Structure formats: structure tokens, C-alpha cells
Amino acid sequence: MSPRLRLVLGVVLVVVGAVWTLQGVGVIGGSAMSGVTLWAVVGPLVAIAGVAIALPARRSR
């Protein structure tokens, strides 16, 4: 996988993870995910995975 693609994928995962976290803790309302503890746990894990994918790609540039 190219470094640019890894960087983009990592950033997307960080954003998705942040949104899921905010929905899980009830900051962002209006969906079935709002206020559900599962998303408050899964969100940070996805964001950390995004950072783990993006950092090596950024360093290799």
C-alpha cells in the first residue's frame, strides 16, 4: 500500500473514530448510536488504529 493511501486511510479512521466516540458519549445526538456505550469504546480503538496506520506512512515521506 502506498504511503499516501495509508496516510489518507489513517486520517479517515481517526475522524470516524472521533465521531463514533462523540456519539457514544452523547455529545453528538440524532442517531441510533447516540448515548450507546459500545460506540464510546469502539470509537477510540478505531482512532488509535488510524494513528497506527498513518504515522509510519507520514514518517516514510
N, C-alpha and C positions, 0 to 999 in steps of 0.2 A: 504494500500500500504506500502511495506516495506521501511524503511529509505534509504537503499542503492538504491532502484529503484527510489525513489523521488529525491535523490541526482543526479543520472545519468540523469534523465529526466530534472531536473533543469539546469544542465550544458549544455545539448544538446539545450535546449531552449535559453540559453544565447548566445551560439555560433551562432545558427540560427538567432537570433535577431541582433547580431552584423553584420553578413554577409548581412542581409537584409538592415540594416541601411547604411552600406558602399555602397551597390549597389544603394540605393535610393539617396544618396548624390553624386553619380557618381565617387566614389573612385575606386570601382571595376566595370569594364566595361565588355562588351561582352554578355550581356543578355537583354531580354526584360524588366527586372526590373531596369536596369541601368538608372539613372537620373530621375526616376519616384518618385515624391514627396510622394505618398502613402506609399512606402516602407521605406522612411525616417521617417515616422510617426509610421507605424506598427512595424518596427524593434525594436525600444526602448521599446515599450509596451510588445512585446514578451520577450525581455531580462529581463525586470522588473518582468514579471510573472515567468520566470525561477528562478530568485533570490528568489522570494517569495516562490517558491516550494522547493528550495534547502536549504535555511537557516534553517528552522525548522528541516529538516532531518539531517543536519550537527550537530545541537545542541543536538539532541537526541542520538547521538552516544557516 
